[in-house]
Amino acid sequence: MSIIQRNNVNISGRGASTIVMAHGFGCDQSMWRRVAPYFHDDYRIVLFDHVGSGSSDLAAYDVDKYDSLHGYARDLVELVREVADEPVVFVGHSVSSMIGLLAALEAPQLFSAQAMVGPSPCYLNDGDYIGGFTREDIDDLLVTLEDNYLGWSSAMAPVIMGAPDQPELVVELNNSFCQTDPRIAAQFARVTFLSDHRGVLPSNPTPTLILQASEDVIAPRAVGEYMHRTMRSSTLRVVENNGHCPHVSAPRATAEAISAFLQTTAR
């Protein structure tokens, strides 16, 4: 099975450098369609679906391999080696931010910079660390997801997307959730919400943008501030937006923030 087929890789753009964009939980590469055009003239744009999501090859899904984010990170390393001859810029939304960090730690020579959109290294509150959720919150979320995935999707889509003035985006996110195999979604959710990668933040090998929405119940401001304090060579930028998906509901602001960071990094 080729990597291109496995991850439903699509390449566009006409720039000399390569930018790889990765979607978050329950989504697919189409979530980048509002941001990707901003980079079309300056980058080769690589979009893909994580195995188990979108139009990836579901036959490649392995419950053992994907029982941690490291399995997805290994896929990303393989994908970057396949599509680029030089280090790439990696843009990850939500959980893909941590997947990108793990991949960069495994193969730092493959990555020149990272932009993390709505990242969180740990969703659980822990002492002075504010992740946004108690363990009871997470347990309830996972039980509901496993027992009634469609009900969970319709209830959580408005919370995750936010954007109360753009209800069509909530419908789009809910439809994306509903296209995912519930068994795969349950495992990916457990891996996502119970992971803790705070310990690797100080070892981040690349310049990194931490891009957060001003109002985000999934990754609150305190998380971005913690990451900025903990992760070397990081830049924190907040865009005015209500929701966890600013690349969907505030694409221009998101693209401009990423572009400004990359221009600074290049200088």
C-alpha positions as CSV (number, residue, x, y, z in Angstrom):
1,M,0.0,0.0,0.0
2,S,1.5,3.4,-1.0
3,I,1.6,6.2,1.6
4,I,-0.2,8.4,-0.9
5,Q,-3.1,6.0,-1.0
6,R,-3.0,5.2,2.7
7,N,-3.4,8.9,3.7
8,N,-5.3,10.1,0.7
9,V,-2.6,12.7,0.0
10,N,-3.3,15.6,-2.3
11,I,-0.7,18.2,-3.4
12,S,-1.4,21.6,-4.9
13,G,0.3,25.0,-5.1
14,R,3.3,26.2,-7.0
15,G,5.8,27.4,-4.5
16,A,9.4,26.0,-4.0
17,S,8.8,25.2,-0.3
18,T,6.4,22.6,1.1
19,I,3.7,23.2,3.7
20,V,1.9,20.1,5.2
21,M,-1.4,20.6,6.9
22,A,-3.0,18.1,9.2
23,H,-6.6,18.0,10.5
24,G,-7.9,17.5,14.0
25,F,-10.1,14.8,15.6
26,G,-13.2,13.8,13.7
27,C,-12.3,15.9,10.6
28,D,-10.5,15.5,7.3
29,Q,-8.3,17.5,5.0
30,S,-11.3,19.5,3.7
31,M,-11.2,21.6,6.8
32,W,-8.2,23.4,5.4
33,R,-9.9,24.5,2.2
34,R,-10.4,28.1,3.5
35,V,-6.8,28.5,4.6
36,A,-4.8,26.6,1.9
37,P,-5.5,29.1,-1.0
38,Y,-3.7,31.8,0.9
39,F,-0.4,29.8,0.5
40,H,-1.0,28.5,-3.0
41,D,1.5,30.9,-4.7
42,D,4.3,30.5,-2.2
43,Y,4.2,26.8,-1.2
44,R,3.5,23.3,-2.4
45,I,0.5,22.4,-0.2
46,V,0.2,18.9,1.0
47,L,-3.1,17.8,2.5
48,F,-3.9,14.4,3.9
49,D,-6.2,12.4,6.1
50,H,-5.0,10.5,9.2
51,V,-5.6,6.8,8.9
52,G,-9.2,6.2,10.1
53,S,-10.4,9.6,8.9
54,G,-11.8,11.0,5.8
55,S,-10.9,9.1,2.6
56,S,-7.9,7.4,4.1
57,D,-7.4,3.6,3.5
58,L,-9.4,2.1,6.4
59,A,-7.7,-1.2,5.8
60,A,-4.5,0.4,7.2
61,Y,-6.1,1.1,10.5
62,D,-4.5,-0.9,13.3
63,V,-5.9,-0.7,16.8
64,D,-2.5,-1.3,18.4
65,K,-0.5,1.1,16.2
66,Y,-3.0,3.9,16.8
67,D,-3.4,3.4,20.5
68,S,-1.1,6.4,21.0
69,L,-0.3,9.5,19.0
70,H,3.1,8.0,18.2
71,G,1.5,5.8,15.6
72,Y,0.1,8.9,13.8
73,A,3.5,10.6,14.2
74,R,5.3,7.7,12.5
75,D,2.8,8.0,9.6
76,L,3.6,11.7,9.3
77,V,7.4,11.1,9.2
78,E,6.8,8.6,6.4
79,L,4.6,11.0,4.6
80,V,7.0,13.9,4.7
81,R,9.8,11.7,3.4
82,E,7.6,10.7,0.6
83,V,6.4,14.1,-0.5
84,A,9.4,16.5,0.1
85,D,13.1,16.6,-0.5
86,E,13.7,19.5,1.9
87,P,12.4,20.3,5.4
88,V,8.7,21.2,5.5
89,V,6.5,23.6,7.4
90,F,4.0,21.6,9.4
91,V,0.6,23.1,10.3
92,G,-1.5,21.0,12.7
93,H,-4.9,21.6,14.1
94,S,-5.7,20.5,17.7
95,V,-4.4,17.0,18.3
96,S,-2.4,17.1,15.1
97,S,-0.2,19.8,16.7
98,M,1.0,17.2,19.2
99,I,1.4,14.6,16.4
100,G,3.5,17.1,14.5
101,L,5.7,17.7,17.6
102,L,6.2,14.0,18.1
103,A,7.2,13.6,14.5
104,A,9.6,16.5,14.7
105,L,11.2,15.0,17.8
106,E,11.6,11.7,15.9
107,A,13.0,13.2,12.7
108,P,13.9,16.9,13.3
109,Q,15.7,17.2,10.0
110,L,12.4,16.9,8.2
111,F,10.8,20.0,9.7
112,S,11.8,23.7,9.4
113,A,8.9,25.2,11.4
114,Q,5.6,24.3,12.9
115,A,2.3,26.2,13.4
116,M,0.0,24.7,16.0
117,V,-3.7,25.8,15.7
118,G,-5.6,25.3,19.0
119,P,-3.0,22.9,20.5
120,S,-3.1,21.2,23.8
121,P,-0.4,18.9,25.3
122,C,-2.8,17.8,28.0
123,Y,-6.6,18.3,28.3
124,L,-6.8,17.4,32.0
125,N,-6.4,19.8,34.9
126,D,-3.5,18.9,37.0
127,G,-2.5,21.0,40.0
128,D,-1.6,24.4,38.8
129,Y,-1.9,23.3,35.2
130,I,-5.3,24.3,33.6
131,G,-6.1,21.9,30.7
132,G,-9.7,22.8,30.7
133,F,-11.3,19.5,31.8
134,T,-11.5,17.4,34.9
135,R,-11.1,13.6,34.7
136,E,-14.8,13.3,35.3
137,D,-15.5,15.6,32.4
138,I,-13.3,13.5,30.1
139,D,-14.8,10.2,31.3
140,D,-18.3,11.4,30.8
141,L,-17.4,12.7,27.3
142,L,-15.9,9.3,26.3
143,V,-18.7,7.3,27.7
144,T,-21.3,9.4,25.8
145,L,-19.2,9.1,22.6
146,E,-19.0,5.4,22.9
147,D,-22.6,4.8,23.8
148,N,-24.2,7.3,21.3
149,Y,-21.7,8.7,18.8
150,L,-24.3,10.4,16.6
151,G,-25.8,12.1,19.7
152,W,-22.4,13.1,20.9
153,S,-21.6,14.5,17.5
154,S,-24.7,16.7,17.3
155,A,-24.2,18.0,20.8
156,M,-20.4,18.7,20.6
157,A,-20.2,20.2,17.1
158,P,-21.6,23.6,18.2
159,V,-19.3,23.6,21.2
160,I,-16.2,22.8,19.2
161,M,-16.9,24.9,16.2
162,G,-18.3,27.9,18.1
163,A,-18.9,30.5,15.4
164,P,-22.6,31.2,16.5
165,D,-22.9,33.6,13.6
166,Q,-22.0,30.9,11.1
167,P,-24.4,27.9,11.8
168,E,-23.6,26.3,8.5
169,L,-20.1,25.5,9.8
170,V,-21.6,23.6,12.8
171,V,-23.5,21.5,10.3
172,E,-20.3,20.9,8.3
173,L,-18.4,19.8,11.4
174,N,-21.3,17.5,12.5
175,N,-21.4,15.9,9.1
176,S,-17.6,15.3,9.3
177,F,-18.0,13.6,12.6
178,C,-20.8,11.4,11.3
179,Q,-18.7,10.2,8.4
180,T,-16.1,8.7,10.8
181,D,-16.4,5.0,11.9
182,P,-17.7,5.3,15.5
183,R,-15.2,2.6,16.8
184,I,-12.2,4.4,15.3
185,A,-13.6,7.8,16.6
186,A,-13.9,6.3,20.1
187,Q,-10.3,5.1,20.2
188,F,-8.9,8.3,18.6
189,A,-10.9,10.4,21.2
190,R,-9.5,8.3,24.1
191,V,-6.0,8.6,22.8
192,T,-6.5,12.4,22.2
193,F,-8.1,13.4,25.5
194,L,-6.1,11.2,27.8
195,S,-2.7,11.9,26.4
196,D,-0.2,14.0,28.2
197,H,2.8,15.3,26.2
198,R,3.8,18.2,28.5
199,G,7.1,16.5,29.2
200,V,8.3,16.8,25.6
201,L,7.5,20.5,25.1
202,P,11.0,21.7,26.2
203,S,12.6,19.5,23.6
204,N,10.8,21.0,20.7
205,P,13.4,21.2,17.9
206,T,11.8,23.8,15.6
207,P,10.5,27.4,15.7
208,T,6.8,27.1,16.5
209,L,3.7,29.3,16.3
210,I,1.1,28.6,18.9
211,L,-2.1,30.0,17.4
212,Q,-5.2,30.2,19.7
213,A,-8.7,31.6,19.4
214,S,-9.7,34.2,21.9
215,E,-12.6,32.0,23.1
216,D,-12.0,28.2,23.0
217,V,-13.4,25.8,25.5
218,I,-11.4,22.9,24.2
219,A,-8.0,24.6,24.4
220,P,-8.3,27.6,26.7
221,R,-5.9,30.5,26.7
222,A,-4.1,29.2,29.8
223,V,-2.9,26.2,27.7
224,G,-1.3,28.3,25.0
225,E,0.4,30.5,27.7
226,Y,1.7,27.4,29.4
227,M,3.0,26.0,26.1
228,H,4.7,29.3,25.3
229,R,6.4,29.4,28.6
230,T,7.5,25.8,28.3
231,M,8.4,25.4,24.7
232,R,11.6,27.1,23.4
233,S,11.5,29.1,20.1
234,S,7.8,29.5,20.4
235,T,5.6,32.4,19.5
236,L,2.1,32.9,20.9
237,R,-0.6,34.6,18.8
238,V,-4.3,34.9,19.6
239,V,-6.9,35.6,16.9
240,E,-10.3,37.0,17.7
241,N,-12.6,34.0,17.3
242,N,-15.2,32.0,19.2
243,G,-14.5,28.3,18.8
244,H,-11.8,25.6,18.5
245,C,-11.6,25.9,14.6
246,P,-10.3,29.3,13.7
247,H,-8.9,27.9,10.4
248,V,-12.6,27.2,9.4
249,S,-14.4,30.2,11.0
250,A,-11.7,32.8,10.8
251,P,-9.5,31.7,7.8
252,R,-8.1,35.1,6.9
253,A,-6.9,35.9,10.4
254,T,-5.5,32.3,10.7
255,A,-3.7,32.5,7.4
256,E,-2.3,36.0,8.1
257,A,-1.0,34.9,11.5
258,I,0.8,31.8,10.0
259,S,2.2,33.9,7.1
260,A,3.5,36.6,9.5
261,F,5.2,33.9,11.6
262,L,6.8,32.2,8.6
263,Q,8.1,35.5,7.3
264,T,9.7,36.2,10.7
265,T,11.1,32.7,10.8
266,A,12.6,33.1,7.4
267,R,14.3,36.4,8.4
